[in-house]
Amino acid sequence: MIFFYENDFPCSITLAGASEEMLGNILRQNGEENILGELLPWFNERYNTEISFSELAKGANEIRDELKHGHSYPDINHEVEVSLAYCTQMLQRAYVNYSRAVGVPTEKMAFFVRYVTENEKELFSEWSET
């Protein structure tokens, strides 16, 4: 609940990103689609492009990976810009993979989904409609 009560987006992104990745690997191992695999055709159609899964994953995980590894900017003073919208979508991705891999979401996950549904416009207002 660090997302709700502490607004700690870097920690939320890092933890949700680790969960999303691990659960995505489990799904893939079991021959099932993870959320990024499902988003690829949607993304290509919406943005009239033909990027590969690895290109989509690299872009979708750029902030998460920088928070985890700091490869692009290995400097103690480097700051990674995180946003409410990015944090929310990372939590959503983890939620979808969890639901597919495990099944029934926890009570806190259900609370998060209701919160996003009720506040979607505010949560994603910084992202353009294009």
Backbone torsions as a table, in degrees:
resi	resn	phi	psi	omega
1	MET	NA	15.5	177.4
2	ILE	-64.3	-21.6	176.0
3	PHE	-66.9	-46.4	-175.6
4	PHE	-79.8	-48.1	-169.3
5	TYR	-91.4	-24.3	-178.4
6	GLU	-116.9	-8.2	-175.4
7	ASN	49.6	38.4	-179.7
8	ASP	-90.2	84.8	-175.7
9	PHE	-68.1	-41.6	178.7
10	PRO	-58.8	-44.6	178.7
11	CYS	-67.2	-40.7	178.7
12	SER	-61.5	-44.7	179.5
13	ILE	-63.5	-45.5	-177.6
14	THR	-63.8	-46.4	-179.4
15	LEU	-69.4	-45.2	178.6
16	ALA	-65.5	-38.0	178.9
17	GLY	-63.7	-40.8	177.5
18	ALA	-64.4	-42.0	178.8
19	SER	-65.2	-46.7	-179.1
20	GLU	-59.0	-43.5	-179.3
21	GLU	-67.3	-48.2	-179.0
22	MET	-61.9	-47.4	-179.7
23	LEU	-67.1	-35.4	175.6
24	GLY	-62.0	-40.9	177.1
25	ASN	-64.5	-39.8	177.2
26	ILE	-62.9	-45.4	178.5
27	LEU	-60.7	-47.0	-179.9
28	ARG	-60.8	-41.6	178.8
29	GLN	-60.9	-32.4	-179.9
30	ASN	-91.4	9.7	177.5
31	GLY	76.2	19.4	-179.7
32	GLU	-108.4	160.5	-177.9
33	GLU	-85.0	133.5	171.7
34	ASN	-93.3	171.4	-172.7
35	ILE	-61.4	-39.2	-179.8
36	LEU	-66.5	-37.9	176.7
37	GLY	-62.0	-36.4	178.7
38	GLU	-72.7	-33.2	-178.3
39	LEU	-75.7	-21.1	-176.3
40	LEU	-56.9	-53.3	179.5
41	PRO	-62.4	-38.3	177.5
42	TRP	-60.6	-47.3	-178.6
43	PHE	-61.2	-47.3	-179.0
44	ASN	-62.3	-38.0	178.8
45	GLU	-71.6	-46.1	-177.0
46	ARG	-63.1	-39.8	-175.5
47	TYR	-104.1	12.6	176.3
48	ASN	48.1	56.1	-178.6
49	THR	-136.9	175.9	177.2
50	GLU	-137.1	52.0	-179.8
51	ILE	-74.2	158.7	179.6
52	SER	-84.8	167.8	176.9
53	PHE	-58.6	-43.3	-177.5
54	SER	-64.3	-35.6	177.1
55	GLU	-67.6	-42.1	177.5
56	LEU	-62.2	-47.6	-179.1
57	ALA	-61.5	-40.9	179.6
58	LYS	-61.3	-45.7	178.9
59	GLY	-68.2	-42.0	-178.1
60	ALA	-68.0	-25.6	-175.5
61	ASN	-107.4	7.0	-173.8
62	GLU	-56.2	-49.2	-178.7
63	ILE	-68.8	-44.9	178.0
64	ARG	-55.4	-47.0	-177.5
65	ASP	-67.6	-35.9	177.5
66	GLU	-67.1	-38.3	176.8
67	LEU	-65.8	-38.0	-178.2
68	LYS	-75.1	-43.6	-167.5
69	HIS	-117.2	-29.9	-178.2
70	GLY	62.8	29.2	-177.5
71	HIS	-68.0	-39.8	-175.5
72	SER	-71.1	-32.9	-177.8
73	TYR	-136.5	73.7	-177.3
74	PRO	-76.0	73.2	-178.5
75	ASP	-139.4	130.5	-177.3
76	ILE	-59.8	-24.6	-178.5
77	ASN	-94.1	-2.6	-179.6
78	HIS	-70.2	136.0	178.3
79	GLU	-111.2	136.3	177.1
80	VAL	-100.8	124.9	-179.9
81	GLU	-81.6	121.3	178.0
82	VAL	-116.7	155.0	-177.8
83	SER	-133.5	161.6	176.0
84	LEU	-60.3	-43.7	-178.1
85	ALA	-63.2	-46.3	-179.6
86	TYR	-64.0	-42.8	179.4
87	CYS	-61.6	-44.2	-179.6
88	THR	-62.5	-44.4	-178.9
89	GLN	-68.8	-31.6	176.4
90	MET	-67.2	-41.5	175.9
91	LEU	-63.3	-38.1	177.6
92	GLN	-64.6	-42.3	178.8
93	ARG	-61.8	-42.1	177.9
94	ALA	-63.5	-40.8	179.5
95	TYR	-61.2	-46.7	-178.8
96	VAL	-62.8	-46.5	179.6
97	ASN	-63.9	-38.2	177.5
98	TYR	-61.6	-47.9	-178.9
99	SER	-59.9	-38.3	-179.9
100	ARG	-73.6	-37.3	-176.5
101	ALA	-83.5	-37.5	-172.9
102	VAL	-105.6	-40.8	-178.3
103	GLY	115.5	-114.1	-173.9
104	VAL	-65.5	124.0	177.7
105	PRO	-71.7	158.5	177.6
106	THR	-73.6	168.3	178.0
107	GLU	-60.3	-41.2	180.0
108	LYS	-66.8	-35.3	176.7
109	MET	-66.3	-42.5	178.7
110	ALA	-62.5	-38.3	176.6
111	PHE	-61.2	-44.1	179.1
112	PHE	-60.3	-45.8	-179.2
113	VAL	-61.8	-43.4	177.0
114	ARG	-61.6	-42.9	179.4
115	TYR	-59.8	-46.2	-179.5
116	VAL	-64.5	-43.8	179.7
117	THR	-59.8	-42.9	-178.0
118	GLU	-76.1	-22.4	-173.6
119	ASN	-123.9	20.8	-173.7
120	GLU	-53.9	-46.1	-177.4
121	LYS	-59.9	-46.5	179.9
122	GLU	-67.0	-41.8	-176.6
123	LEU	-64.7	-34.4	-175.3
124	PHE	-112.2	15.2	-175.8
125	SER	-62.6	-25.8	-177.9
126	GLU	-77.2	-13.1	178.2
127	TRP	-93.7	137.9	-177.9
128	SER	-72.7	163.7	-179.8
129	GLU	-82.6	-5.0	-178.3
130	THR	-79.8	NA	NA
